[in-house]
Each structure stands twice: as C-alpha cells, then as structure tokens.
Amino acid sequence: MILKIKSSPLKFFLAVAIAAFLITTSAIGQKIAADKTDALIAKQLLPAIEEIKDYVSIPNDALIAEDIQKNLVWSEKAFAQRGFKTAILKTEKLPLFSAEKTYPGNTKTVLFYFHLDGQAVRPNEWFQKDPYETVLKEKDATGAFKEIDWASLKSGKIKDEWRLFARSTSDDKGPIVMLLHAMDILQSQNQKPPFNVKVVLDCEEEKGSPGLKASLAQYKSTLMADYLIVMDGPMHSSNIPTLTFGCRGGTGFSLTTYGAITQQHSGHFGNYSPDPTFILSKIIATMKDDDGRVLIDGFYDGIKFDEQAVKIMAAVPDKTSEINDRLQIAEEEKVGKNYQESMQYPSLNVRGLKAAVVGKGGGSIIPEEAIAEFGIRLVPETDGKRMTDLVKKHIEKQGYKVLDHVPNKQERLANKKMVFFSGGGAGSPAFRTEVDSPIGKWLRKSVTEAFKQEPVVIRIMGGSVPVVPFIQTLDVPAVIVPLVNMDNNQHSPNENLRIGNLRMGIKTCLTILTSPVE
C-alpha cells in the first residue's frame, strides 16, 4: 500500500524523519567487513600514534596532583571531541574522570575502566633522554632495541614489531587511545555502538585507587552499567587476543623478631646475645616445603576445580620451558600442575627483609631486630583476615608468643620466643566472573568473529586491578580485556607498546563496540 500525502511540507517532514530513522537504525550495531576494518585501522594508526605521543608527554605520577590535573584537561578535550559528555568526579583524594555517550534506542550500557596515572620514573635507568618523550625503536640483529627516525612511519608500511617507548604507552594510556580511535573509525563509517558507552579513568590506580574505592557509592548512578570491561594489563605471551575473567586480591603483614635492646658488638656478644635474624629465618622456614607449597594449616582450603575449569586452564598456550627460561629458574614451584593452575591458589611470599646494614655502612654487629614483610595473594575462595589469622596460629604452634604491639621490657625478659605481628586484615579481595556468563559469551563471540580464532581465556590472573569495588557497589559483572604486549616493561624503565598491539587493540575495541550486548 502506498500512502499519498498531498501536503508538500508534511511530505518533506515525513521523508526527512523516515530517512533519519533508517540511517539511525542501520548504523547501530553493524559489523564492518573484515577487509575494510583492517584497512581502516591501518589508516588510523598514524593519528593514533601521534595522539599517544601527545598524551604520554604529560607526566602522570599520582603523587603530583598538578600533573594529574593536566592529564584530566587532556582527557576531557579528547573525549569531548568524540561527542562524549564528560565530568570530573571529586573524591577525598584525586578526582575520577567520567565520560558518557548515549544513543537513542539503546537500552544497555557498557562501562569501560582505564587509569591515566603511571608509575614514577627514574630517568637515569631509561635508555632515552626523557621517559615521557616517546621514542620509536626496532630490534637490531642482536635483539637489542635501537632508535629509528619518526620519518619511518611515513615512508611506507608501519611494521608491527616497531615499539613506542615511553612511560604509560602500555599502562594505561595506550589502551585509552585505542578506544578513542575505534570510536573515530565508527564515526567515519556513520556507525554507532549498539549500547550506550561509559568510561571511567582512575587517577590513582598505581597508588591503590583510594579515591575511587571511597566514592563509588557516591557516583553509583553516574557509573551504573550492565557490563564492566577493564582495559588494563598485558595479553597472554602468545599475543593471541585475551580475555581474563578474574584476578587475585591481596593482603599483607609484617613480622619483627628481637635480640638485645640495641645492636651489640659481635665479638663481645656473639654466642651470647640471640640473633633476631636467625629467629626470623626459622619462622619463615616453617611456612613452605622444598616444593614451594605453603605448610600453614588450612591455607589451601576450598580450592577445587571442576571439569570445565581444568579444560579452560589446559587450553591456555603456556610453555613451562619458555616461562622458566624467561625467569631463568631451574624449576618451578609445585603448587599447581601448571602456570595457570598455580594462579588459582593463594600465594605467600616474603616481599622484603631487613636486619642491620648490608654493604657500605655495615659493621660487625648483632642486630637488635629483624623484620620481614609478607604478601598474600588472595583468590575468590579465600578471605584476607582468615588467611592472616591462619598465619598467626601457625606461628603460635611453633611456640612463639605473638604480640600485636612492640614488646616492653617485661615482655622481653619473660619470653624467649616472641614476635610482633602487624598488619593483616581483609586487604583487597579477588574476583572471578564465570566464563559462560552472559558477558563472557558476548565477549568471546565478538573477539572470535573479529580475529577468526578463539581468544585465550584466563580464568584468573596473578595480578590485581581495582575491579571488586565496582562489582560490589554497582552489582555489575566484569571481564578484563588486556590489549598490550606482555613484554612491555610495565612498572619498569623502558616501558613500551608494540605497534602490532596498537593495531590489534583498536580492532578489539572496534569489534566490541559493534557487537550487540547479549
């Protein structure tokens, strides 16, 4: 049936409205052809590199509020240029940055988490003049990275193995730029995501995200979403697209053992005054066996794997020989059957030791005290307070009196075996999202379609990101989608981003942004 309209103005109005409707609906959630996608990304690489150079040129140590403010100004401008509504969310610490872009007819919302702060730099340890001034490098015949001229980018094909060296190229400004340029490609093709997009940039991730954790409840309505995607951390070492469904949490404590009230001359008091270093060493030695398994009763309670979990871990293309070669260790610990399984258990490590002075300034003395700081990596089945309580009970079983304060004279005289236990508590909890959850199925399908291969699925990774507060406060399922190369020197001098990962990262963002939420 053909509807005839006599009124010319009305006909014009309806024609425009119908055309607009058709354009809008056809532009939402359509996949760009694979060959066209790769060509569009190749065209986008150069402007993406230039934007990364500009972004990382702004120092971003979270201890320097003035620098973080400059990063916020840059971020606000970059997201506003892409049509996002931006806001600075004040906290008791440094602020959060939020950006939102809504589309008529979209009912679902996806929140993307990044952080714009970076680790402090020690310029003298970098192989370039300024850690914040990006340098382009490639490997020479010896395997060492050598600087190449920026003109190389314009002289022909941009090589995937070239690297951008500067602080935060990988952790985590590079991924922010990847999302921005995926949005640029969508805009160039008159495409729109099939969901509303929210972004939050953490300004203190490297300092534990204190502002974010304390203010999530305050900004719950601003950040509320159906799904949370965390774009932080490295891909699997195979550089196959990776989805990580959980991360370990952490807590910590310290032990202090005591000798004489002050340092003593080892000639006058050796064989007489107890050495607190040996006392502490004996305690530490009771905590693990020769294969690295923790001997504390109940430490591994509750850790079980069903058939699906075993299958997921076995499918990760890890090679023990390559991992051990990279670490330069003769043999791995035997907590799990392989690397992935070892990440599913809580771990106990000594992260620092102190007793008197080593090297210059040292002397022939018996120290007055010895201190060890411990870290416990938590998994979803473990509670931080319970784990540190188990450690206390273990030490007590060895015959020690465990104090929660520095001992006084009477306590020192009355107790031969005594230790001061400080810290502990809940710490930062772990999280794990089920691989077959709706968000898991959605992301696996999206990435598989784009790269024509199944992504590497990590059940839980060893490191920690501040995801749990989001999950608890916003009641939102989360998955980590890492985009950068494993060997990026994250947190260390000479941090870098492989250009091939920049290409893949834009592609990953683009496929997610064009996949209808399931």
C-alpha positions as CSV (number, residue, x, y, z in Angstrom):
1,M,0.0,0.0,0.0
2,I,1.3,3.4,-0.9
3,L,0.4,6.4,1.3
4,K,-0.1,9.5,-0.7
5,I,0.4,12.8,1.0
6,K,-0.9,16.0,-0.6
7,S,0.7,18.5,1.8
8,S,4.2,19.2,0.5
9,P,5.7,20.5,3.8
10,L,4.3,17.4,5.6
11,K,5.7,15.2,2.9
12,F,9.1,16.8,3.2
13,F,9.0,16.4,7.0
14,L,8.0,12.8,6.9
15,A,10.6,12.0,4.3
16,V,13.3,13.5,6.4
17,A,12.1,11.7,9.5
18,I,11.9,8.3,7.8
19,A,15.4,8.8,6.2
20,A,16.8,9.8,9.6
21,F,15.2,6.7,11.2
22,L,16.6,4.4,8.5
23,I,20.1,5.9,8.8
24,T,20.0,5.7,12.6
25,T,18.8,2.1,12.8
26,S,21.0,0.8,10.1
27,A,24.1,2.4,11.6
28,I,23.7,0.8,15.0
29,G,25.5,-2.5,15.7
30,Q,26.5,-3.3,12.2
31,K,29.8,-5.1,11.7
32,I,32.3,-3.5,9.2
33,A,33.6,-6.0,6.7
34,A,36.8,-7.7,7.8
35,D,39.0,-6.5,4.9
36,K,37.6,-3.0,5.2
37,T,38.2,-3.0,9.0
38,D,41.9,-3.8,8.6
39,A,42.3,-1.0,6.0
40,L,40.5,1.5,8.2
41,I,42.7,0.6,11.2
42,A,45.9,0.8,9.1
43,K,44.8,4.3,8.1
44,Q,44.1,5.2,11.7
45,L,47.5,4.0,13.1
46,L,49.5,7.2,12.4
47,P,47.0,9.6,14.1
48,A,46.7,7.1,17.0
49,I,50.5,7.1,17.4
50,E,50.5,10.9,17.3
51,E,47.8,11.0,20.0
52,I,49.7,8.5,22.2
53,K,52.8,10.6,21.9
54,D,50.9,13.7,22.9
55,Y,49.1,12.0,25.9
56,V,52.2,10.3,27.4
57,S,54.2,13.6,27.1
58,I,52.3,14.7,30.2
59,P,53.9,13.3,33.4
60,N,51.4,11.3,35.4
61,D,52.7,10.3,38.8
62,A,49.7,10.3,41.1
63,L,51.8,11.8,43.9
64,I,51.9,15.1,41.8
65,A,48.4,16.5,41.7
66,E,49.3,19.3,39.3
67,D,50.4,16.7,36.7
68,I,47.2,14.7,37.1
69,Q,45.2,17.8,36.6
70,K,47.0,18.4,33.2
71,N,46.1,14.8,32.3
72,L,42.4,15.4,33.2
73,V,42.4,18.5,30.9
74,W,43.8,16.4,28.0
75,S,41.3,13.6,28.6
76,E,38.4,16.0,28.8
77,K,39.3,17.5,25.5
78,A,39.9,14.2,23.8
79,F,36.6,12.6,24.8
80,A,34.6,15.8,24.2
81,Q,35.9,15.8,20.6
82,R,34.3,12.4,20.2
83,G,30.9,13.6,21.4
84,F,31.2,12.4,25.0
85,K,29.6,14.2,27.9
86,T,32.4,14.5,30.4
87,A,32.6,15.1,34.1
88,I,35.3,15.4,36.8
89,L,34.1,13.4,39.9
90,K,35.6,14.8,43.1
91,T,36.8,12.4,45.8
92,E,38.6,12.8,49.1
93,K,41.8,12.1,47.1
94,L,42.4,12.8,43.4
95,P,39.3,13.0,41.2
96,L,37.9,10.5,38.8
97,F,37.2,11.3,35.2
98,S,34.0,10.1,33.6
99,A,32.7,10.2,30.0
100,E,29.4,9.1,28.7
101,K,27.8,8.8,25.2
102,T,24.3,7.7,24.8
103,Y,22.4,6.7,21.7
104,P,18.6,6.8,21.1
105,G,17.1,3.4,21.3
106,N,19.9,1.7,23.1
107,T,18.9,0.2,26.4
108,K,22.1,-1.5,27.5
109,T,25.2,0.3,28.9
110,V,28.8,-0.9,29.0
111,L,31.3,0.8,31.3
112,F,35.0,0.8,30.3
113,Y,37.6,1.2,33.0
114,F,41.1,2.6,32.4
115,H,43.6,4.5,34.5
116,L,45.6,7.6,33.4
117,D,48.2,7.6,36.1
118,G,51.5,5.8,35.8
119,Q,54.4,4.6,37.9
120,A,57.1,7.1,38.9
121,V,60.1,7.2,36.7
122,R,63.9,7.0,37.4
123,P,65.2,8.8,34.3
124,N,68.8,7.5,34.7
125,E,67.5,3.9,34.2
126,W,65.8,4.6,30.8
127,F,67.6,4.2,27.5
128,Q,66.3,7.5,26.3
129,K,66.6,11.2,27.2
130,D,63.2,11.7,28.6
131,P,60.8,8.8,29.8
132,Y,57.8,11.0,28.8
133,E,59.1,11.8,25.3
134,T,58.1,8.8,23.1
135,V,60.9,7.2,21.1
136,L,60.4,4.8,18.2
137,K,62.5,1.7,18.2
138,E,63.0,-1.6,16.4
139,K,65.2,-4.7,17.2
140,D,68.5,-5.0,15.5
141,A,70.3,-8.2,14.5
142,T,71.5,-8.7,18.1
143,G,68.0,-8.4,19.5
144,A,68.6,-5.1,21.1
145,F,66.2,-2.2,20.6
146,K,67.6,0.7,18.6
147,E,66.0,4.1,18.0
148,I,64.7,4.8,14.5
149,D,63.6,8.0,12.9
150,W,59.9,9.0,13.1
151,A,60.0,9.6,9.4
152,S,60.0,5.8,9.0
153,L,56.2,5.9,9.9
154,K,55.5,7.9,6.8
155,S,57.9,6.3,4.4
156,G,56.0,3.1,3.9
157,K,54.2,0.3,5.7
158,I,54.2,0.6,9.5
159,K,55.8,-2.5,11.0
160,D,54.0,-4.3,13.8
161,E,57.3,-5.1,15.6
162,W,58.3,-1.5,16.0
163,R,57.8,-0.2,19.5
164,L,56.8,3.1,21.2
165,F,58.9,3.6,24.2
166,A,57.7,6.0,27.0
167,R,56.0,5.8,30.4
168,S,52.3,4.7,30.2
169,T,52.4,3.8,26.5
170,S,51.1,0.4,27.7
171,D,50.0,1.0,31.2
172,D,47.5,2.5,30.6
173,K,47.3,5.5,28.2
174,G,47.8,3.4,25.1
175,P,44.6,1.4,25.6
176,I,42.6,4.7,26.2
177,V,43.8,6.0,22.8
178,M,42.9,2.6,21.2
179,L,39.3,3.0,22.4
180,L,39.2,6.7,21.2
181,H,40.4,5.7,17.7
182,A,37.9,2.8,17.5
183,M,35.3,5.4,18.1
184,D,36.8,7.6,15.3
185,I,36.5,4.7,12.9
186,L,32.9,4.2,13.8
187,Q,32.2,7.9,13.3
188,S,33.9,7.8,9.9
189,Q,31.6,5.0,8.8
190,N,28.5,6.6,10.2
191,Q,28.3,3.7,12.7
192,K,27.1,3.7,16.3
193,P,27.6,1.2,19.1
194,P,24.5,-1.0,19.9
195,F,24.8,0.1,23.5
196,N,25.5,3.3,25.5
197,V,29.2,3.8,26.3
198,K,30.5,5.0,29.7
199,V,34.2,5.4,30.5
200,V,35.9,6.0,33.9
201,L,39.5,7.0,34.2
202,D,41.2,6.3,37.5
203,C,43.8,8.8,38.6
204,E,45.3,6.7,41.4
205,E,45.4,3.1,40.2
206,E,49.1,2.8,40.8
207,K,48.6,4.0,44.4
208,G,45.8,1.6,45.2
209,S,42.8,3.7,43.9
210,P,41.9,5.1,47.3
211,G,39.7,7.9,45.8
212,L,37.8,5.5,43.6
213,K,37.1,2.9,46.3
214,A,35.8,5.6,48.7
215,S,33.5,7.3,46.3
216,L,31.9,4.6,44.1
217,A,28.7,4.6,46.2
218,Q,28.5,8.4,45.8
219,Y,28.7,8.2,42.0
220,K,26.8,4.9,41.6
221,S,24.1,6.4,39.3
222,T,26.8,8.1,37.1
223,L,28.8,4.8,36.7
224,M,25.9,2.3,36.6
225,A,26.1,-0.1,33.7
226,D,25.1,-3.6,32.6
227,Y,28.7,-4.8,32.0
228,L,32.1,-3.6,33.1
229,I,35.2,-4.0,30.8
230,V,38.6,-3.4,32.3
231,M,41.2,-2.5,29.7
232,D,44.4,-2.8,31.8
233,G,47.3,-5.3,31.9
234,P,49.0,-7.4,29.2
235,M,47.7,-10.0,26.9
236,H,48.9,-13.6,27.0
237,S,52.6,-14.0,26.0
238,S,51.4,-15.7,22.8
239,N,49.9,-12.3,21.8
240,I,46.7,-14.0,20.9
241,P,43.6,-11.9,21.9
242,T,43.0,-12.5,25.5
243,L,40.0,-12.4,27.9
244,T,40.7,-12.5,31.6
245,F,37.8,-13.4,33.9
246,G,39.3,-12.8,37.3
247,C,42.3,-11.5,39.3
248,R,43.8,-12.3,42.6
249,G,43.5,-9.9,45.5
250,G,46.0,-9.3,48.2
251,T,46.7,-8.6,51.9
252,G,49.9,-8.4,53.8
253,F,51.6,-8.4,57.2
254,S,55.0,-8.0,58.8
255,L,56.9,-9.9,61.5
256,T,59.5,-8.5,63.8
257,T,61.8,-10.6,66.0
258,Y,64.1,-9.2,68.7
259,G,67.6,-9.6,70.1
260,A,69.1,-7.3,72.6
261,I,67.6,-3.9,73.2
262,T,70.3,-2.3,71.0
263,Q,72.8,-3.6,68.4
264,Q,75.7,-5.5,70.1
265,H,79.3,-6.0,69.1
266,S,79.6,-9.4,67.6
267,G,83.0,-10.0,69.2
268,H,81.8,-9.3,72.7
269,F,78.3,-10.8,72.4
270,G,78.5,-13.4,69.6
271,N,77.4,-16.8,71.1
272,Y,75.7,-15.0,73.9
273,S,73.1,-12.5,72.7
274,P,70.4,-14.0,70.4
275,D,70.5,-13.0,66.8
276,P,66.9,-12.0,65.7
277,T,67.8,-12.7,62.1
278,F,68.2,-16.4,62.8
279,I,65.0,-16.4,64.8
280,L,63.1,-14.9,62.0
281,S,64.7,-17.2,59.4
282,K,63.5,-20.2,61.4
283,I,59.9,-18.9,61.5
284,I,60.0,-18.3,57.7
285,A,61.4,-21.8,57.0
286,T,58.4,-23.4,58.7
287,M,56.0,-21.8,56.2
288,K,56.9,-23.6,53.0
289,D,58.2,-27.0,51.9
290,D,61.0,-27.5,49.4
291,D,58.5,-27.5,46.5
292,G,57.1,-24.1,47.5
293,R,53.8,-25.4,49.0
294,V,52.6,-23.5,52.0
295,L,52.6,-25.6,55.1
296,I,50.2,-23.5,57.1
297,D,47.1,-25.5,58.1
298,G,44.0,-24.5,56.0
299,F,45.9,-22.2,53.6
300,Y,44.6,-24.0,50.5
301,D,41.1,-24.9,51.9
302,G,38.2,-24.6,49.5
303,I,40.2,-24.6,46.2
304,K,38.6,-27.1,43.9
305,F,38.4,-27.3,40.1
306,D,35.5,-28.8,38.1
307,E,36.0,-30.3,34.6
308,Q,35.3,-27.0,32.8
309,A,37.9,-25.1,34.9
310,V,40.5,-27.8,34.2
311,K,39.7,-27.6,30.5
312,I,40.0,-23.8,30.4
313,M,43.4,-23.8,32.1
314,A,44.7,-26.6,29.9
315,A,43.7,-24.7,26.8
316,V,46.0,-21.7,27.6
317,P,49.1,-22.0,25.3
318,D,51.7,-21.7,28.1
319,K,55.0,-23.4,27.7
320,T,56.7,-24.2,31.0
321,S,60.2,-24.3,29.4
322,E,59.7,-20.9,27.9
323,I,58.4,-19.4,31.2
324,N,61.3,-20.9,33.1
325,D,63.8,-19.7,30.5
326,R,62.5,-16.2,30.7
327,L,62.6,-16.2,34.5
328,Q,65.9,-18.0,34.5
329,I,64.9,-20.6,37.1
330,A,65.8,-24.3,37.0
331,E,62.4,-25.5,38.2
332,E,59.0,-24.0,39.1
333,E,57.2,-24.5,42.4
334,K,54.7,-27.3,42.6
335,V,51.6,-25.6,44.0
336,G,49.7,-26.2,40.8
337,K,50.1,-28.6,37.9
338,N,51.0,-25.8,35.5
339,Y,51.3,-22.0,35.5
340,Q,47.5,-21.3,35.1
341,E,46.6,-23.7,37.9
342,S,49.2,-22.1,40.2
343,M,47.3,-18.8,39.8
344,Q,44.1,-20.3,41.2
345,Y,45.7,-20.8,44.7
346,P,46.5,-18.2,47.3
347,S,50.3,-17.5,47.5
348,L,52.6,-16.5,50.3
349,N,55.8,-14.6,49.6
350,V,58.4,-12.5,51.5
351,R,58.4,-9.1,49.8
352,G,61.1,-7.5,52.0
353,L,63.7,-8.3,54.7
354,K,65.7,-6.0,56.9
355,A,68.3,-6.6,59.6
356,A,71.1,-4.1,60.3
357,V,73.0,-2.9,57.3
358,V,74.3,-4.6,54.2
359,G,77.3,-3.3,52.1
360,K,78.6,0.2,52.8
361,G,77.9,1.2,56.3
362,G,77.7,-2.3,57.6
363,G,79.6,-3.5,60.7
364,S,80.4,-6.4,62.9
365,I,77.3,-6.3,65.0
366,I,74.3,-8.4,66.1
367,P,71.2,-6.5,65.1
368,E,68.6,-5.6,67.7
369,E,65.7,-6.7,65.5
370,A,64.9,-8.4,62.2
371,I,61.8,-7.5,60.0
372,A,60.1,-9.4,57.3
373,E,57.2,-8.1,55.2
374,F,54.9,-10.7,53.7
375,G,52.4,-10.6,50.9
376,I,49.4,-13.0,50.5
377,R,47.8,-13.1,47.1
378,L,44.1,-14.0,47.6
379,V,41.7,-15.9,45.3
380,P,37.9,-15.8,45.4
381,E,37.7,-18.7,47.8
382,T,39.9,-17.0,50.4
383,D,39.3,-14.2,52.9
384,G,42.2,-11.9,53.8
385,K,41.5,-11.8,57.5
386,R,41.1,-15.5,57.8
387,M,44.4,-16.1,56.0
388,T,46.4,-13.8,58.2
389,D,44.8,-15.4,61.3
390,L,46.0,-18.8,60.0
391,V,49.5,-17.4,59.8
392,K,49.3,-16.2,63.4
393,K,48.1,-19.6,64.6
394,H,50.9,-21.3,62.7
395,I,53.5,-19.1,64.4
396,E,51.9,-19.8,67.8
397,K,52.2,-23.6,67.1
398,Q,55.9,-23.1,66.7
399,G,56.0,-22.0,70.3
400,Y,56.1,-18.2,69.8
401,K,54.1,-15.6,71.7
402,V,52.5,-13.4,69.0
403,L,52.1,-9.8,70.0
404,D,50.1,-7.0,68.4
405,H,52.5,-4.4,69.7
406,V,56.2,-3.6,70.2
407,P,57.2,-5.6,73.3
408,N,58.0,-3.8,76.6
409,K,60.9,-4.7,78.9
410,Q,58.8,-7.1,81.0
411,E,57.7,-9.0,77.9
412,R,61.2,-9.1,76.5
413,L,62.5,-10.6,79.8
414,A,59.7,-13.1,80.1
415,N,59.6,-14.5,76.5
416,K,62.4,-16.3,74.8
417,K,60.3,-16.9,71.6
418,M,58.4,-13.8,70.8
419,V,57.3,-12.0,67.6
420,F,55.5,-8.8,66.8
421,F,52.8,-9.3,64.1
422,S,51.5,-6.2,62.4
423,G,49.1,-5.6,59.5
424,G,46.9,-8.2,58.1
425,G,43.2,-7.9,57.7
426,A,40.8,-8.2,54.7
427,G,43.0,-6.4,52.2
428,S,41.8,-6.3,48.6
429,P,39.5,-9.2,47.6
430,A,39.8,-11.3,44.5
431,F,37.1,-11.7,41.8
432,R,36.2,-14.2,39.2
433,T,33.4,-14.0,36.6
434,E,32.1,-17.2,35.1
435,V,33.4,-17.9,31.6
436,D,30.0,-19.0,30.4
437,S,28.2,-16.0,31.9
438,P,26.4,-13.6,29.5
439,I,29.2,-11.1,29.4
440,G,31.7,-14.0,28.9
441,K,29.7,-15.4,26.0
442,W,29.3,-11.9,24.4
443,L,33.0,-11.1,24.5
444,R,34.2,-14.5,23.4
445,K,31.8,-14.4,20.4
446,S,32.8,-10.8,19.5
447,V,36.6,-11.4,19.6
448,T,36.3,-14.7,17.8
449,E,34.4,-13.2,14.9
450,A,36.9,-10.4,14.6
451,F,40.1,-12.4,14.7
452,K,38.9,-15.7,13.3
453,Q,40.2,-17.6,16.3
454,E,39.2,-18.3,19.9
455,P,40.7,-15.9,22.4
456,V,43.0,-17.1,25.1
457,V,40.7,-17.4,28.2
458,I,42.4,-16.8,31.5
459,R,40.3,-18.0,34.4
460,I,42.1,-15.8,36.9
461,M,45.4,-13.8,36.5
462,G,48.0,-13.3,39.1
463,G,48.0,-9.5,39.3
464,S,45.4,-7.2,40.8
465,V,43.2,-4.4,39.4
466,P,40.6,-2.4,41.4
467,V,37.6,-4.3,40.0
468,V,36.0,-5.8,43.1
469,P,34.7,-2.4,44.4
470,F,32.8,-1.9,41.1
471,I,31.3,-5.4,41.3
472,Q,30.3,-5.0,44.9
473,T,28.9,-1.4,44.6
474,L,27.4,-1.4,41.1
475,D,26.4,-5.1,41.1
476,V,28.0,-5.4,37.6
477,P,29.8,-8.4,36.0
478,A,33.3,-7.7,34.9
479,V,35.9,-9.0,32.5
480,I,39.4,-7.8,31.9
481,V,40.3,-7.3,28.2
482,P,44.0,-6.7,28.0
483,L,45.4,-5.1,24.9
484,V,49.1,-4.6,25.2
485,N,52.2,-6.8,24.7
486,M,53.3,-9.0,27.6
487,D,56.9,-7.8,27.4
488,N,56.0,-4.1,27.8
489,N,58.2,-3.5,30.9
490,Q,55.1,-2.4,32.8
491,H,56.1,-0.5,36.0
492,S,59.8,-0.6,35.0
493,P,62.2,1.5,33.0
494,N,61.8,1.4,29.2
495,E,58.1,0.7,29.1
496,N,56.9,0.2,25.6
497,L,53.9,-0.6,23.3
498,R,54.3,-2.9,20.3
499,I,52.7,-1.2,17.3
500,G,51.1,-4.6,16.3
501,N,49.3,-4.5,19.7
502,L,48.1,-1.0,19.0
503,R,46.6,-2.3,15.7
504,M,45.1,-5.3,17.5
505,G,43.8,-3.2,20.4
506,I,41.9,-0.8,18.1
507,K,40.5,-3.8,16.4
508,T,39.4,-5.4,19.7
509,C,37.7,-2.2,20.8
510,L,36.1,-1.8,17.4
511,T,34.6,-5.4,17.4
512,I,33.3,-4.9,21.0
513,L,31.8,-1.5,20.0
514,T,29.9,-3.1,17.2
515,S,28.6,-6.3,19.0
516,P,25.1,-6.2,20.3
517,V,25.0,-6.9,24.1
518,E,23.6,-10.3,24.8
